[in-house]
Amino acid sequence: MQHLKRTIFLALLATIGIFTTGAAQADLSFFKRGGVMKISGKAVAADVTKLKEQLTPDIKTIVLYAPSNGSWTDIREMTDLIEKAEVTTVAHGTCSTLICSALFLSGKQRLFSGALRPEANSVRVAIGEGHFPQENESKGTKWNEVMDWYRGHSNLGYSNTKYLHKDFIRAPGVLPVEAKVFFPVSAKTSKGNTIHCWGNKQNLHEDCEAVSDLDALKAGIVTSADLFLNAEELKEVSDIAPPAPTSFAKLEDAPPSPASDACRDRYKDFLRYDSPRAFVITSNGGCYFNSAQTATPYRTPIERCKKERSTAECRFYAVDDKVVFTPFDQSLPEAVSGKTASN
């Protein structure tokens, strides 16, 4: 129970970034090639003007690479611009923030990307109540306005956008938010194509339950079950090939020292996620993991570990359903040069 409280509390704190804008943060980038525009980065108020300048008549498709941040006032101005342009919007990867889902739902046609495994694409529709904590109440920005906007841009009704879990832990100054997470109809996840989550988790789908009678197409989140395919515009870095299994331990055995108690708890969480998945530990007690909902589930945790733990060594502990760990006091087996894993 303490572990659950801790993870929910940390997730609540992390969610503040969905709704606020920081002066030191990078603004949105608008990359155009042909009739396709890619939007990524963190929004600032000036991005409304930028979008107005960049959204020329030749742009027919907007691909969303997980944009984040932005006030609801600015987001609404952006959604109006996209609606008037009558373009196709594409969710590429995890579209988990308010700005991403709103921009996506502003498209006349809405599609998931076909450049990734279907399970690596999703759109998260946030569900909440009350005023936004970071916006001045005199502006009148309330969750019910957001819910009404969602309902007006989809087939979602009140029962689908109803706040359900009023008793989960709240961080001071942060309003509870739940979500419905929609995957492509073709996605094969252990919980199905649509899940209801609580506790403000954005990318890791813990504390979620299946929604059996709803999918992205029926809900009007997407306008077609077809996937957007444009290999040149959606080119991704290939995933790496994971190490071969070892006889170090059974899959259910948590990592030994130097892994911390917190990392051993996280390993239990890791075992609940769908494959492909990878769990990485460090020589100074840290850990990282990613699952099927990541574009590159093997490459991402090891590269993040190396970047953030530059003074420590990073090694895979488990990949998919196998332990692949070699103790830190032993040399790693020689890797096969140039080998990659397909998405």
Secondary structure, DSSP 8 states (H G I E B T S, - for coil): -HHHHHHHHHHHHHHHHHH---TTS---EEEEETTEEEEEEE--TTHHHHHHHH--TT--EEEEEEEE---HHHHHHHHHHHHHHT-EEEE-SEE-SHHHHHHHHTSSEEEEESSS-GGG-EEEEEEE-SB-TTS-GGG--BHHHHHHHHHHTSS--GGGG----TTS---TT---EEEEEE--TT---TT-SEEEE-S--SSS--SEEE-TT--TTTTTSSS-S-EE--TTTT----EE------SS--TTS---TTS-HHHHHHHHHHTTS-SS-EEEEETTS-EEEE-TTSSSTTHHHHHHHHHH-TTS-EEEEEETTEE----TTS------TT-EE--
